[in-house]
Amino acid sequence: MPDRNINPLRVKFLSEFVIHIKLVFRLMKDKRINPFLKILPFGGLIYLIVPDLLVGPIDDAALLLGGSYLFLELCPQKIIDEHLQQLRLDSSKDQTEDRKDENIIDAEFRDIDK
């Protein structure tokens, strides 16, 4: 059976990355954020559709991450904190729900003829 130990640093990075993406989407829907500021992440997505202007595959990821990072840096911190608090609360609820299922043992019954 393969070793199912998961590196906690990878899990933390992945969960923080997911929260980052959710935060950007929530801020894009928030009417308190300046519409001109919302052009940054939207422009990054449009760039994926338009033929590449830069060379190499890393430029797409760098442009998307850079655009979303700049978007978050320019958004009001109070609004970001409000959304982050809710996202982390939702995330902790999901983890609690997952822990409830840890006591369940999945098994298969086979009738062996003697």
C-alpha positions as CSV (number, residue, x, y, z in Angstrom):
1,M,0.0,0.0,0.0
2,P,1.4,3.4,-0.9
3,D,2.5,5.8,1.9
4,R,-0.3,8.3,2.4
5,N,1.6,10.8,4.5
6,I,1.1,14.2,3.1
7,N,3.7,17.0,3.5
8,P,2.0,19.6,5.7
9,L,3.9,22.4,3.9
10,R,2.4,21.4,0.6
11,V,-1.1,21.2,2.1
12,K,-0.7,24.6,3.7
13,F,0.6,26.1,0.4
14,L,-2.3,24.6,-1.6
15,S,-4.9,25.7,0.9
16,E,-3.4,29.2,1.0
17,F,-3.4,29.3,-2.8
18,V,-7.0,28.2,-3.0
19,I,-7.9,30.9,-0.4
20,H,-6.0,33.5,-2.5
21,I,-8.0,32.6,-5.7
22,K,-11.3,32.6,-3.8
23,L,-10.3,36.0,-2.3
24,V,-9.7,37.5,-5.7
25,F,-13.1,36.2,-6.9
26,R,-14.9,37.6,-3.9
27,L,-13.3,41.0,-4.2
28,M,-14.2,41.0,-7.9
29,K,-17.8,40.7,-6.9
30,D,-17.6,43.2,-4.1
31,K,-19.2,46.5,-5.1
32,R,-17.0,48.5,-2.7
33,I,-13.9,47.8,-4.9
34,N,-13.1,50.3,-7.6
35,P,-14.2,48.9,-11.0
36,F,-11.0,50.2,-12.6
37,L,-9.0,48.1,-10.1
38,K,-10.9,45.0,-11.2
39,I,-9.3,45.3,-14.6
40,L,-6.0,43.8,-13.3
41,P,-7.2,40.2,-12.7
42,F,-9.6,40.4,-15.6
43,G,-6.8,41.5,-17.8
44,G,-4.7,38.5,-16.8
45,L,-7.5,36.1,-17.7
46,I,-8.0,37.9,-21.1
47,Y,-4.3,37.5,-21.7
48,L,-4.7,33.7,-21.6
49,I,-7.2,33.9,-24.5
50,V,-5.1,36.3,-26.6
51,P,-2.0,34.9,-28.3
52,D,1.1,35.1,-26.2
53,L,3.0,38.3,-26.4
54,L,5.9,37.1,-24.2
55,V,8.0,34.0,-24.8
56,G,7.7,30.8,-22.8
57,P,5.0,29.1,-20.7
58,I,6.1,30.7,-17.4
59,D,4.9,34.1,-18.5
60,D,1.2,33.2,-18.3
61,A,1.5,32.1,-14.7
62,A,3.7,35.1,-13.8
63,L,1.3,37.5,-15.3
64,L,-1.8,35.9,-13.6
65,L,-0.1,35.8,-10.2
66,G,1.4,39.3,-10.6
67,G,-1.9,40.8,-11.7
68,S,-3.8,39.2,-8.8
69,Y,-1.0,40.2,-6.3
70,L,-1.2,43.8,-7.5
71,F,-5.0,43.7,-7.3
72,L,-4.8,42.6,-3.7
73,E,-2.2,45.1,-2.8
74,L,-4.3,48.0,-4.2
75,C,-7.6,46.8,-2.6
76,P,-8.5,48.4,0.8
77,Q,-7.1,46.3,3.6
78,K,-10.2,46.5,5.6
79,I,-12.3,44.8,2.9
80,I,-9.6,42.2,2.3
81,D,-9.5,41.3,6.0
82,E,-13.3,41.0,6.1
83,H,-13.3,38.5,3.1
84,L,-10.2,36.6,4.4
85,Q,-11.8,36.2,7.8
86,Q,-14.9,34.7,6.2
87,L,-12.9,32.4,3.9
88,R,-10.7,31.1,6.7
89,L,-13.9,30.5,8.8
90,D,-15.4,28.5,5.9
91,S,-12.2,26.6,5.5
92,S,-12.0,25.6,9.2
93,K,-15.6,24.4,9.0
94,D,-14.8,22.2,6.0
95,Q,-11.8,20.7,7.9
96,T,-14.0,20.0,10.9
97,E,-16.5,18.3,8.7
98,D,-13.7,16.2,7.2
99,R,-12.5,15.2,10.6
100,K,-15.9,13.8,11.5
101,D,-15.5,11.3,8.7
102,E,-12.1,10.1,10.0
103,N,-13.7,7.5,12.3
104,I,-15.4,5.8,9.4
105,I,-13.7,2.6,8.2
106,D,-14.3,1.6,4.7
107,A,-14.2,-2.2,4.2
108,E,-15.3,-4.8,1.8
109,F,-16.9,-8.1,2.7
110,R,-16.0,-11.2,0.8
111,D,-17.6,-14.5,1.3
112,I,-14.9,-17.2,1.1
113,D,-16.1,-20.7,0.3
114,K,-14.5,-23.3,2.5
